[in-house]
């Protein structure tokens, strides 16, 4: 079986013993996977289907955002 998806392997086949610490958040309507660090989030992955969202410098992986 082949899955054509943009979701990472960890979301489709989660492991019970591992807590990744990633949260699904929405920043200005753009879905993101992010890690919470105190009162801000570190962007890990952009989950949008709009190609222009990947060109936004504010939500590049590694950037910090506040919600």
PyMOL commands that set and color helices and strands:
alter all, ss='L'
color gray80, all
select helices_A, chain A and resi 9-12+51-55+57-59
alter helices_A, ss='H'
color red, helices_A
select strands_A, chain A and resi 22-27+30-37+40-46+64-65
alter strands_A, ss='S'
color yellow, strands_A
deselect
rebuild
show_as cartoon
